[in-house]
Amino acid sequence: MSARDAVVGALLAAAIALVALRARALTRGGALAAFAVGTITYSAGTWTFTAVLLAFFLPSVLLSRLGRARKRALVDVGKQGPRDAAQVLANGGVATLCALFYGLTHQPRWALAFVGAYAVATADTWATEIGTLARARPRSILTFRALEPGLSGGVTATGTLAAFAGALWLGLAADLSQPSDQAWIGLAVVFALAVIGFIGALVDSVLGATLQELRRCPACERTCEIDPHVCGTPTIRVRGLRWMSNDLVNGLATATGALLAFWV
């Protein structure tokens, strides 16, 4: 990493964060977190790593705008609207650490881990944004019982296909963005990364169905992930760990992708 790369990365990250803030894709805290992620990513891997970051971020923003009215009606889930700092770090924090280690060591395994983490983040994001618009009601990945749309641990056929498509897209973006003299990704690795991203998305769903905190509103008699509920009533924890939030689940899932890709 050079000082010049750090300056260029900071300017590029600032521009992207500002545009995202103006477009209401990020909160102010989310924009600051995105600035840090973007600066470190470019400084460590220049355009190749930045292209992978953008291949995750830009489609995610566009997909979040599909069916906005229906998504706003999902009153039982946690965060809605612009992504905050915790969400940005949950999706990009592990990948940023991998980029930093790559910049310090220049070992290709850290580059693969970087892509693997974003493959999981992309797969999970596509599954969520597209799956919540599916007509079929989601079912628990473990018990197959019907769940309210948007609740963690629920899957649909549409969302599952979207997860694999998102991971495959991220792998292809990484392959196409690499310089010809630094070829560390090929078609076989692209497919492996797609599988890793898909596995990571499944890990996210399993954690969401087991360890993530699930609550219930005694007034509305609805299962939810927030406290208090949208009606204002304090909710009761019925499952999971009190500190296991959706952001932490996302971070653990991306870490799974990074570890698998590191040894690919």
C-alpha positions as CSV (number, residue, x, y, z in Angstrom):
1,M,0.0,0.0,0.0
2,S,1.4,3.4,-1.0
3,A,0.5,6.9,0.1
4,R,-0.7,7.7,-3.4
5,D,-3.1,4.7,-3.3
6,A,-4.4,5.8,0.1
7,V,-5.2,9.3,-1.2
8,V,-6.9,8.0,-4.4
9,G,-8.8,5.5,-2.4
10,A,-10.0,8.1,0.1
11,L,-11.2,10.5,-2.7
12,L,-13.0,7.6,-4.5
13,A,-14.6,6.3,-1.3
14,A,-15.7,9.8,-0.3
15,A,-17.3,10.3,-3.7
16,I,-19.2,7.0,-3.5
17,A,-20.3,7.6,0.1
18,L,-21.5,11.1,-0.7
19,V,-23.6,9.8,-3.7
20,A,-25.0,7.0,-1.5
21,L,-25.9,9.5,1.2
22,R,-27.6,11.9,-1.2
23,A,-29.5,8.9,-2.7
24,R,-30.6,7.9,0.9
25,A,-29.0,4.5,0.5
26,L,-26.9,5.1,3.6
27,T,-27.3,7.0,6.8
28,R,-24.6,9.5,7.9
29,G,-23.0,6.8,10.0
30,G,-23.3,4.3,7.2
31,A,-21.6,6.8,4.8
32,L,-18.7,7.2,7.2
33,A,-18.4,3.4,7.5
34,A,-18.5,3.1,3.7
35,F,-15.8,5.7,3.4
36,A,-13.5,3.7,5.7
37,V,-14.3,0.5,3.9
38,G,-13.7,2.0,0.5
39,T,-10.5,3.7,1.4
40,I,-8.9,0.6,2.9
41,T,-10.2,-1.6,0.0
42,Y,-8.7,0.6,-2.7
43,S,-5.5,1.2,-0.8
44,A,-4.9,-2.5,-0.4
45,G,-6.1,-3.8,-3.8
46,T,-6.6,-0.8,-6.0
47,W,-9.1,-1.1,-8.9
48,T,-9.6,-4.9,-8.8
49,F,-10.7,-4.9,-5.1
50,T,-12.8,-1.8,-5.6
51,A,-14.6,-3.3,-8.6
52,V,-15.6,-6.3,-6.4
53,L,-16.8,-3.9,-3.7
54,L,-18.9,-2.0,-6.2
55,A,-20.2,-5.2,-7.7
56,F,-21.7,-5.9,-4.3
57,F,-22.8,-2.4,-3.4
58,L,-24.4,-1.0,-6.5
59,P,-26.8,-4.0,-7.3
60,S,-27.6,-4.2,-3.6
61,V,-28.8,-0.5,-3.6
62,L,-30.8,-1.0,-6.8
63,L,-32.5,-4.2,-5.5
64,S,-33.4,-2.5,-2.2
65,R,-35.5,-0.1,-4.2
66,L,-37.6,-2.9,-5.8
67,G,-41.0,-3.3,-4.2
68,R,-40.2,-0.5,-1.6
69,A,-43.9,-0.2,-0.5
70,R,-44.1,-3.9,0.2
71,K,-40.8,-3.9,2.1
72,R,-41.8,-0.9,4.2
73,A,-44.8,-3.0,5.3
74,L,-42.6,-5.6,6.9
75,V,-43.2,-4.2,10.4
76,D,-41.9,-7.3,12.2
77,V,-38.2,-7.1,11.1
78,G,-35.5,-4.8,12.4
79,K,-33.9,-2.2,10.3
80,Q,-35.6,-0.6,7.3
81,G,-34.6,2.2,5.0
82,P,-31.0,3.4,4.5
83,R,-28.2,1.2,5.8
84,D,-26.4,2.3,8.9
85,A,-22.8,1.8,10.0
86,A,-23.5,-1.5,11.7
87,Q,-25.0,-2.9,8.5
88,V,-22.2,-1.6,6.3
89,L,-19.6,-3.3,8.6
90,A,-21.6,-6.4,8.9
91,N,-21.5,-6.9,5.2
92,G,-18.0,-5.4,4.5
93,G,-16.0,-5.5,7.7
94,V,-14.6,-9.1,7.3
95,A,-13.8,-8.4,3.6
96,T,-12.0,-5.1,4.5
97,L,-9.8,-7.0,7.0
98,C,-9.0,-9.5,4.3
99,A,-8.1,-6.7,1.9
100,L,-5.9,-5.1,4.6
101,F,-4.0,-8.4,5.1
102,Y,-3.6,-8.8,1.3
103,G,-2.1,-5.3,1.1
104,L,0.4,-6.2,3.8
105,T,1.3,-9.6,2.5
106,H,0.3,-9.8,-1.2
107,Q,-0.8,-13.4,-0.7
108,P,-3.5,-14.4,-3.2
109,R,-5.3,-16.4,-0.5
110,W,-6.3,-13.1,1.2
111,A,-7.6,-11.9,-2.1
112,L,-9.8,-15.0,-2.4
113,A,-10.9,-14.6,1.1
114,F,-11.9,-11.0,0.3
115,V,-14.0,-12.1,-2.6
116,G,-15.5,-15.0,-0.6
117,A,-16.7,-12.6,2.1
118,Y,-18.4,-10.4,-0.5
119,A,-19.8,-13.5,-2.3
120,V,-21.7,-14.3,0.9
121,A,-22.8,-10.7,1.4
122,T,-24.0,-10.5,-2.1
123,A,-25.8,-13.9,-2.0
124,D,-27.5,-13.0,1.3
125,T,-28.5,-9.5,0.1
126,W,-30.0,-10.8,-3.2
127,A,-31.8,-13.6,-1.4
128,T,-33.4,-11.1,1.0
129,E,-34.2,-8.3,-1.4
130,I,-35.7,-10.6,-4.0
131,G,-37.0,-13.3,-1.7
132,T,-39.2,-10.9,0.2
133,L,-41.0,-10.0,-3.0
134,A,-41.8,-13.7,-3.8
135,R,-45.5,-14.6,-3.8
136,A,-44.9,-17.8,-1.9
137,R,-44.7,-17.5,1.9
138,P,-41.2,-18.1,3.3
139,R,-40.6,-21.2,5.3
140,S,-38.1,-21.9,8.1
141,I,-34.9,-23.4,6.7
142,L,-34.9,-25.9,9.6
143,T,-38.6,-26.7,10.4
144,F,-40.2,-25.7,7.1
145,R,-43.0,-24.0,9.0
146,A,-44.4,-20.9,7.3
147,L,-43.0,-17.6,8.5
148,E,-43.9,-14.0,8.1
149,P,-42.0,-12.4,5.2
150,G,-38.7,-10.8,6.2
151,L,-38.1,-12.8,9.4
152,S,-34.6,-14.3,9.7
153,G,-34.3,-18.0,9.0
154,G,-37.0,-18.0,6.3
155,V,-36.3,-19.1,2.8
156,T,-38.2,-19.2,-0.5
157,A,-37.4,-20.9,-3.8
158,T,-37.0,-17.5,-5.5
159,G,-34.7,-16.2,-2.7
160,T,-32.6,-19.4,-2.9
161,L,-32.1,-19.0,-6.6
162,A,-31.3,-15.3,-6.1
163,A,-28.6,-16.2,-3.5
164,F,-26.7,-18.5,-6.0
165,A,-27.1,-15.9,-8.8
166,G,-25.7,-13.2,-6.5
167,A,-22.7,-15.2,-5.5
168,L,-22.0,-16.2,-9.1
169,W,-22.3,-12.6,-10.2
170,L,-19.7,-11.5,-7.6
171,G,-17.3,-14.3,-8.6
172,L,-17.6,-13.3,-12.3
173,A,-17.1,-9.6,-11.4
174,A,-13.9,-10.5,-9.6
175,D,-12.7,-12.6,-12.5
176,L,-13.4,-9.9,-15.1
177,S,-11.8,-7.1,-13.0
178,Q,-8.4,-8.7,-12.4
179,P,-5.5,-7.5,-14.5
180,S,-4.2,-10.0,-17.0
181,D,-0.8,-10.2,-15.4
182,Q,-2.3,-10.9,-11.9
183,A,-4.6,-13.8,-12.8
184,W,-5.6,-15.4,-9.5
185,I,-9.1,-16.3,-10.5
186,G,-10.3,-18.6,-13.2
187,L,-13.7,-20.1,-14.2
188,A,-13.2,-23.1,-11.8
189,V,-12.5,-20.7,-8.9
190,V,-15.5,-18.5,-10.0
191,F,-17.8,-21.5,-9.6
192,A,-16.2,-22.4,-6.3
193,L,-16.7,-18.9,-5.0
194,A,-20.4,-19.1,-6.1
195,V,-20.8,-22.3,-4.1
196,I,-19.0,-20.7,-1.2
197,G,-21.3,-17.6,-1.3
198,F,-24.3,-19.8,-1.5
199,I,-23.1,-21.9,1.5
200,G,-22.5,-18.7,3.5
201,A,-26.0,-17.5,2.7
202,L,-27.4,-20.8,4.1
203,V,-25.2,-20.4,7.2
204,D,-26.8,-17.0,7.6
205,S,-30.3,-18.5,7.4
206,V,-29.4,-21.3,9.8
207,L,-28.0,-18.9,12.4
208,G,-31.0,-16.6,11.9
209,A,-33.3,-19.6,12.6
210,T,-31.4,-20.7,15.7
211,L,-29.1,-18.3,17.5
212,Q,-30.5,-15.0,16.4
213,E,-32.8,-13.3,18.9
214,L,-36.5,-13.8,18.1
215,R,-39.2,-11.9,20.0
216,R,-43.0,-11.8,20.3
217,C,-45.4,-8.9,20.8
218,P,-48.0,-9.9,23.5
219,A,-50.4,-7.3,22.3
220,C,-50.4,-8.1,18.6
221,E,-49.5,-11.7,19.1
222,R,-46.9,-11.5,16.3
223,T,-43.4,-12.8,16.1
224,C,-40.9,-10.1,15.4
225,E,-37.2,-9.1,15.7
226,I,-37.7,-5.7,17.4
227,D,-38.2,-4.3,20.8
228,P,-40.6,-2.5,21.3
229,H,-42.9,-3.6,18.5
230,V,-44.2,-1.2,15.9
231,C,-47.3,-0.9,18.1
232,G,-45.2,0.4,21.0
233,T,-45.6,-2.7,23.1
234,P,-42.4,-4.2,24.7
235,T,-41.7,-7.6,23.2
236,I,-40.7,-10.8,24.9
237,R,-37.7,-12.9,23.8
238,V,-38.8,-16.4,22.8
239,R,-35.7,-17.8,21.2
240,G,-32.0,-17.1,20.5
241,L,-29.3,-15.2,22.3
242,R,-30.1,-11.7,23.5
243,W,-26.9,-10.2,21.9
244,M,-27.2,-12.2,18.6
245,S,-28.5,-9.5,16.2
246,N,-29.0,-9.8,12.4
247,D,-25.9,-7.7,11.9
248,L,-23.8,-10.1,13.9
249,V,-25.3,-13.0,12.0
250,N,-24.3,-11.3,8.7
251,G,-20.8,-10.8,10.0
252,L,-20.4,-14.4,11.0
253,A,-21.7,-15.6,7.6
254,T,-19.2,-13.4,5.7
255,A,-16.5,-14.7,7.9
256,T,-17.5,-18.3,6.9
257,G,-17.2,-17.3,3.3
258,A,-13.8,-15.8,3.8
259,L,-12.5,-18.8,5.7
260,L,-13.8,-21.2,3.0
261,A,-12.3,-19.1,0.2
262,F,-9.0,-18.8,2.0
263,W,-8.6,-22.6,1.7
264,V,-10.2,-23.0,-1.7
